[in-house]
Amino acid sequence: MNHVKSFVWYLLVFNISIISSYSVTYFRNGTFASNFNELNLNELSLLIILNLSTSLIYYLISFLIGSESKVFLYFSTFTTQQLLFVFILWLIKFTDLSRSFYLIQIVTFFIVALLIIRTFDKNIDDIYISFDKDLCSKNNNFIYCDYQDFPSNLLDTLTGLLKSSNLRGLIFNQSESENLSFHEVVEISNYFGISIYEIVNDKYKLVHKSTSLSKVLKNFEDVFLLTFTLPFFLILLVPLSLVILIFQGRPIFYTQDRVGLNGRYFKIFKFRSMNNNVIDDADLKKLNKKSKIVFKATNDPRVTKLGSFLRKSSLDELPQVINVLKNEMSFIGPRPPIISEVKQYELKHLKRISVKPGITGLWQVTLRQDNNFDRWVEKDIEYIENWSVALDFKILLKTFNEIIGMTGE
């Protein structure tokens, strides 16, 4: 059922892109007929052919690749269909296809597809967390969390479930009040960016709505930035990948499991900046220059000369545009922490994962050389609680200054 729903969304986006581009280029009286008279097709016939061909390609790619990523499935299907369509027109020496029609269709599909995937892509099963063991034993959608081992046990439990389900909220039961105050539960919900519900007569009653930045506006912002910057990023990604391959060999990319929105695990992409030398734990501790939980070394012997340049120029972060495209990250937000770090978090630190992590953020442009972890967290929370589009714009401008100044480590 979920697969059919995804396909219907794809067809909707595909047809919106066609109708939008048609309205701009071929809607005028006689324009379509004069351009397509060689094919002897009217608008409806051509639309049906395009829908049938893209449907066949969609299911073929879905069957052969088996990817769960809607971003990959939608864009690979659309790209294949477009290339096939142009190839067929080239074979029959058709020359009257409007370039404006094609360009508008591609841009429209890209924008609408990203907006729908990022805004409406919800999993069928909603799951809830609760600190009430008896309550969780009676409902498969309730995930028990032991407050004494929080948040480590919660992250371990959720990581598998969040791949196929959506974390909806926290169920609060009055019987929990002996061990856990409602104020503490509110803090947890705010820090995870989820709402609190109470079950009354077998119905979910909203008790507390989590405070968070506007996810809708944030999605629009990311889609806008992706639309206008993705061609530029692709131009940089390809030659940089070749340079790394030539001078450092494989792998080109470094991937690592990180913690994203609401504790969801995902793989972050970076250009590889280190060699494969192994350093024991004792030496790693000596290298660490950051306080408390995080690790950061200023003179790490594993960093290559090319890797040092990539880090200073912040170009090693460029592949994270892939994570933004996959809706795992945002352009601007708290940096995505490592799993082992989050398991050491105190309650006050958890608000960092109540929003999608970002490639750049407030502390990167204000406290980049500061080694104090608590001040990093304060800046992240300041960003979340005072978020606005204007603030993101300021952070973007300051990020460019940081890149030009080569302030990366």
URQUITA-V299981 format. One record per run of one state. SS is the DSSP state (hx for helix, st for strand, lp for the rest). FROM is the first residue (numbers start at 1). LEN is the number of residues. If there is no record, write none. Layout:
BEGIN
SS | FROM | LEN
SS | FROM | LEN
END
This chain:
BEGIN
lp | 1 | 1
hx | 2 | 24
lp | 26 | 5
hx | 31 | 6
lp | 37 | 6
hx | 43 | 23
lp | 66 | 4
hx | 70 | 22
lp | 92 | 7
hx | 99 | 22
lp | 121 | 4
st | 125 | 6
lp | 131 | 2
hx | 133 | 5
lp | 138 | 4
st | 142 | 3
lp | 145 | 2
hx | 147 | 3
lp | 150 | 2
hx | 152 | 10
lp | 162 | 3
st | 165 | 7
lp | 172 | 2
hx | 174 | 5
lp | 179 | 3
hx | 182 | 11
lp | 193 | 2
st | 195 | 6
lp | 201 | 2
st | 203 | 6
lp | 209 | 6
hx | 215 | 34
lp | 249 | 4
st | 253 | 7
lp | 260 | 1
hx | 261 | 3
lp | 264 | 1
st | 265 | 7
lp | 272 | 2
st | 274 | 1
lp | 275 | 6
hx | 281 | 7
st | 288 | 1
lp | 289 | 8
st | 297 | 1
lp | 298 | 5
st | 303 | 1
lp | 304 | 1
hx | 305 | 8
lp | 313 | 2
hx | 315 | 11
lp | 326 | 4
st | 330 | 3
lp | 333 | 5
st | 338 | 1
hx | 339 | 4
lp | 343 | 4
hx | 347 | 8
lp | 355 | 3
st | 358 | 3
lp | 361 | 1
hx | 362 | 5
lp | 367 | 6
hx | 373 | 13
lp | 386 | 3
hx | 389 | 16
lp | 405 | 5
END
